[in-house]
Amino acid sequence: MMVLKELWYGNISPSTDCRITTKETKELMGYIATHHENLETTLGEKQKDILQRFDDCWSELSEINKREIFTYAFRLGARIMLEVLQGETL
């Protein structure tokens, strides 16, 4: 029950606590940032506006996906625990 209390009081924040940054992800994020900056420097104002709207939509989609993955993973973990507690076997 302690974990639920910690979650309730905001001491556990799954959306920020679970971010694992590996060398691979840091490198990929660097490439993305570099390519984005290079693209922006070649665009006119209208294209920059379109790119900004694209970025906004991508960010929103990413947040929705993260929320859905969290929900799925939480439910999966709960189902696993129920099976463990019920002693179900294959």
Secondary structure, DSSP 8 states (H G I E B T S, - for coil): -HHHHHHHTTS--HHHHT----HHHHHHHHHHHHHHHHHHHH--HHHHHHHHHHHHHHHHHHHHHHHHHHHHHHHHHHHHHHHHHHT---
